[in-house]
Amino acid sequence: MDLKLPKVSGLQVLREIKARPETKALPVVAWTASREERDRAESYLLGVNSYIQKPGILTNSARPFNYCAYWLGVNQPPSSGRL
């Protein structure tokens, strides 16, 4: 899911997904150009499972996808700081 959608905020879409019982458990990956720490922190507070800044490894289809490398090297976990 991109955070910078043209008509509605991706964070608002994430709020809606996590607020509905039928979609709450869906894993959500934020894939965005945003480099703002606030966007990353808020995404995790709202329940995103992973946060990737564009262009990430998902844009290079020539290489096989390595899930360990993704979760340990590409994914940006929430910082220990507050919003």
C-alpha positions in Angstrom: 0.0 0.0 0.0 1.3 3.4 -0.9 1.0 6.1 1.8 0.9 8.9 -0.8 -2.3 8.1 -2.7 -3.9 10.7 -5.0 -7.3 11.1 -3.3 -7.0 9.8 0.2 -4.1 9.3 2.6 -2.7 5.8 2.7 -2.7 6.1 6.5 -6.5 6.7 6.4 -6.8 3.5 4.3 -4.7 1.7 6.8 -7.0 2.9 9.6 -10.0 1.6 7.8 -8.4 -1.8 7.1 -7.5 -2.3 10.7 -10.9 -1.0 12.0 -13.0 -3.5 10.2 -13.2 -7.0 11.7 -13.2 -8.7 8.3 -9.9 -7.0 7.2 -8.2 -6.4 10.5 -5.9 -9.5 10.3 -4.8 -8.8 6.7 -1.0 -8.2 6.6 -0.2 -4.8 5.2 3.1 -3.6 3.7 3.6 0.1 3.3 5.6 0.8 0.1 6.1 4.5 -0.2 8.5 7.3 -1.2 8.0 8.9 2.2 11.2 9.3 4.2 9.4 10.9 7.1 10.0 9.1 10.4 6.6 10.3 11.5 4.9 8.4 8.6 6.9 5.2 9.5 6.1 5.5 13.2 2.4 6.2 12.6 2.2 3.3 10.1 3.4 0.9 12.7 1.1 2.4 15.4 -1.8 1.8 13.0 -0.8 -1.8 12.4 1.3 -2.0 9.3 3.4 -5.2 9.2 6.3 -3.8 7.2 7.5 -0.4 5.8 9.6 -0.1 2.6 10.9 3.1 1.1 10.7 3.2 -2.8 12.6 2.2 -4.7 12.9 -1.0 -2.7 13.9 -4.5 -3.7 10.4 -5.1 -5.0 11.1 -2.9 -8.0 14.0 -5.1 -9.3 12.3 -8.2 -10.6 15.6 -9.6 -12.1 16.7 -10.8 -8.7 14.9 -13.6 -6.8 13.1 -12.3 -3.7 14.9 -13.3 -0.4 12.5 -13.1 2.5 15.2 -13.2 5.2 17.1 -10.4 3.5 13.9 -8.5 3.2 12.8 -8.8 6.8 16.3 -8.2 8.2 17.8 -5.8 5.7 15.0 -3.9 3.8 12.2 -3.7 6.2 12.4 -0.6 8.5 11.1 -1.5 11.9 9.6 1.1 14.2 12.1 3.2 16.0 12.2 3.2 19.8 11.3 6.9 19.8 7.8 8.4 20.0 5.9 10.4 17.3 
